[in-house]
Amino acid sequence: MNLRLAACEPCRQAKLACDHEQPTCARCRGRGRGEACIYRARPFKRKRPHQEQPAEHEAGEQNDTSRSQVARLRNPSTYSLPSPQQHHYPNPGFLGSSSHSAIFDRVSSCANTNNGTPNDDLRPTTPPPSYPSSSSKDSPYDQATVQKGVHALNQFAHLNISSLKSLVEFWLSTGVNLPLAEPLVSGCALAVLNMVTRFPPPEKDDDPSKWVSARAATLTENTLRPFVFRRDSSVAEYVLQLYGDNVRWETLGIFFAAASRAALDVAFFPLLYTSEEQRYRLIRLLARVGDYCLEAGLELDCLNDMQLVLQYENCIVHSQVYGDQNYLSWRRVGDLISSLFALGYHENLDDQISRVPNFLIQLRKAAFARIYSADKNLAVFLGRPPRLVRTYCVYQLPSNIPGLWDIQDNAAGTTAAGRRLYETLPDTYGVRETDAINYTADTRCSAVFASLKEEILELFRDRDPRRQVDRASSIRSQAAKQWEMLPTHFKLVTSLKECHLKPFERDFLVGTRLDYLHTLFLLDLVLSRHISEPNDSLLKVAMEMLSLVVEAIVLRDRLVAHYGLPAAGITSLAMLHPSVGKDTGPLLRSKILQDLSGLVAEVTTGAFIQAGQPNFALFTRATRTIQTLLNNLMGGEPSSEVEIAPQQARLDAEPVDEWDPWVNADIWDFEMNFWDNLAEHPLLQGWEHGI
């Protein structure tokens, strides 16, 4: 007996063959009409005239089950939900040309061609990303998903949201922001405050369960609702789906990411904290609530642009709160890349220009570039393989368009000046002379140098010295060309003391210069045959990096860890070998001592990092080794417990030339193992105990 399968409404009304695939058939995907692909609940029962309903009503009937599930959240006596029905297929996200979907699309196309259907209607091309209807009856949230939201709101109910909003506003007034969610932070903060103003949490002594269940139901229902936009949608139309009555888990998550970053940067804010202990307790609490908001949204299986933005900002918060070496931070970068692939934003985003507003396309490009750069920097810092490889991506950068996200702007989301700039100037991988210094410029510059770092990482695995030299020379030329292509106002040409710019602009200049120097540093590192004796080229770059990092110590530990520690490691090795860097001269060697001393002083006095902060153990190990080196070079006294004669005898028996800190380590690894190995240098033995 053959099973009859119903066609979707567009195919049925056009009397065309349908492949019956759900939630969207191949024909509707190919025509870009995925939102209209609806299957009737009772397709083979003839309707009476008075029962005819518009298509929108039929779609609404399909939402009844999910709405009833959400309604159960409003029951104050329980947080339970029935086990949801499974999707016919799990949420597939983007499916590329090698996927099962593309293969079956081709089969359907051939079958329809044989049946007389024109081949042009179903040509086997990769369809645009098709996301499942998040309000369908198969909404995949269960008890575990609900519990994430409950945890978030239980903590949320006891927070002073008004003071947190004031903290975020004060932080924004200094010129900094979240790099990817920048245009949304102020609106999300206001929306969260308005929510607690309209629906205030109970007093501290009252049971918050009724309030929590009601808010969780509303947030979940709003999050399940897909974002709606057209090519001509305005910024205001789009962001309203995050604010007011439409507050979602993403709204809360972005607000808590901004609050976490603000508390990290603002050392004293009497409305919330007056001591370091109070501040770090609040930071960890905000980070935890942000984690719950993100997880509550992701587990609803309705991945979208705002969830990707929130994932990125949450990942940055994790790296700053728990450190770059923390496994949870590493795992979150992997999850972030997985979401990028699932959304299909590693493909050519310009193909979406006919149905997606330009401001959203630029946001997606910025997300790709930011995630790509973060992956490369973390891979270099930890000595691990990159996970977002350019070979499998369409490398694309956002355009620096003035006023792109202005709420009061026209429907296209672009000012007239910005639109003319976007249309008349080709968007190359370089930076335009007219670009402003902002987060988009920072995204573009970091992604350009990240692409070169990926090529350098490949060199580390190439054991052929001749190929290494040739390829390194080519990469060096590319790096120099990219630096020369930068506008003059993007380059740091004076010392920071003489740079009279706003803090954000000054930090941008430092970061861009360090990105360029870091590229040269890695190139020299990969070509070094005896890393314990760095060559003059490597030492020169390391000295400039270290000097710049020490001068810009106010940029906190992330900058110092990624750029300062590798530079300090190379210069420390050079100082242990007087013959190395002989061309630098006594003045430059004294400058190295000065910079190393400054770095040690900043760490040991707790000026910028203290116990309990991320990367504290790494900095402590590094500075302790550097301090041992400085004591040795400046003629300090070793530990009284160490006898000089036996120590000298050991050095005579074990030549220093045979010592190599990379015997059992990766060449680019400047983590804890490097500093442990350096501390074992024969010239430093005996001094370590005297500190």
TAURZI-V176546 format. One line per field, one symbol per residue. phi: phi as a letter, one per 30 degrees, with the letter a starting at -180 (. if undefined). psi: psi as a letter, one per 30 degrees, with the letter a starting at -180 (. if undefined). burial: I if it has 9 or more other C-alpha atoms within 8 Angstrom, else O. A space follows every 50 residues. Layout:
BEGIN
phi->???
psi->???
burial->???
END
This chain:
BEGIN
phi->.dddcddddeddddhcdbdidcdbddddddcicedcdbcddbdccddded cdbddddddddddedddddddddddddacdbddddddebeedidbddcdd dddddddddddddddjdedddbddcdddebcdddcddceccbeddddddd eddddedccdddddddddddddddjcaddccedcddddddddddddddbd dddedcdddddddddddddddddddddcabdcdddddddddccidcebdd ddddddddddddddccdbbedbabbdddddddeddddddddddddddddd ibebddddededddddeddddcjddddddddddddddddedddiddcddd dcddbbdddddddddddedddddddddddddcicddcccdecbcdbbddd cdidcdddddddibdddddddddccdccddcddcdddadddddddddddd ddddddedddccddeddeddddddddddddddddddeedccdcbdddccc cdedddddddddddddddddedddddcdcbddbddddddddddddddddd dcdddiddddddcddeddddddddddbeddidddidddddddeddddddd dddddidbabejddiddddddddddddddddddcidcddddcdddedddd dddbeddddbdcdbbddcdcdeddddddddeedcdjdeddd
psi->kkkkkklleeeeefhlkkggkkfkleeeeeggheffjkkkeifgkkklef fkkleeeeeeeffeeeeeeeffffjfflglklkllllekljfbkjafgle eeefeeeeeeeeefggkkffehkilkllkjkkjfglfgkhkaeeeeeeee eefeeefgkjeeeeeeeeeeeeffgllkeegeffeeeeeeeeeeefeeik llleflkgeeeeeeeeeeeeeeefklkkllegkleeeefffflbfgklee eeeeefeeeeeeeeejfkjffekfleeeefeeeeeeeeeeeeeeeeeeff hhkaeeeeeeeeeeeeeeefeflffkeeeeeeeeeeeeeeeefggfajff fgfffkleeeeeeeeeeeeeeeeeeeeeeeefhlklfjkfegljjkklki jkgegkegllefgkleeeeeeeffkkjlfaklffkljafeeeeeeeeefe eeeeeeeeeffjfjeeeeeeeeeeeeeeeeeeeefkleffkjfllfegji lleeeeeeeeeeeeeeeeeeeeeeeffkejffikleeeeeeeeeeeeeee ehffgafeeeeeeeeeeeeeeeeeffjffkgfffleeeeeeeeeeeeeee eeeffgefklkflkgeeeeeeeeeeeeeeeeefgglklkffkkeeeeeee eefjkeffkjfgehlkfgjhaeeeeeeefgkeffkffeff.
burial->OOOOOOIIIIIIOOOOIIIIOOOIIIIIIIOOIIOOIIIOOOOOOOOOOO OOOOOOOIIOOIIIIIIOIIIIIIIIOOIIIOOIOOOOOOOOIIIOOOOO OIIOIIOIIIOIIOOOIOIOIIIOOOOOIIIOOIIIIIIIIIIOIIIIII IIIIIOIOOOIOIIIOIIIOIIOOIOIIOIIOOIIOOIIIIIIIIIOOOO IIOOOOOIOIIIIIIIIIIIIIIIOIOOIOIIIIIOIIIIIIIIOIIIII IIIIIIIIIIIIIOOOOOIOOOIIOOOIIOOIIIOIIOIIIIIIIIIIII IIIIOOIIIIIIIIIOIIIIIIIIOIOOIIOIIIOIIOIIIIIIIIOOIO OOIOOIIIIOIIIIIIIIIIIIIIIIIIIIIIIOOIOOOOOOOOOIIIOO IOIIIIOOIOIIIIIOOIIOIIOOOOOOOIIOOOOOIOOIIIIIIIIIII IIIIIIIOIIOIOOOOOIIOIIOOIIOIIOOIOOOIIOOIIIOOOIOOOO OOOOIIIIIIOIIIIIIIIIIIIIIIOIOOIIIIIIOIIOIIIOIIIIII OIIOIIIOIIIIIIIIIIIIIIIIIOOOOIIOOIOOOOIOOIIOIIIIII OIIIOOOIIIOOIIIIOIIIIIIIIIIIIIIIOOOOOIIOOOOOOOIOOO IOOOOIOOOOIIOOIOOIIIIIIIIIIIIOIOOIIIIIOIO
END
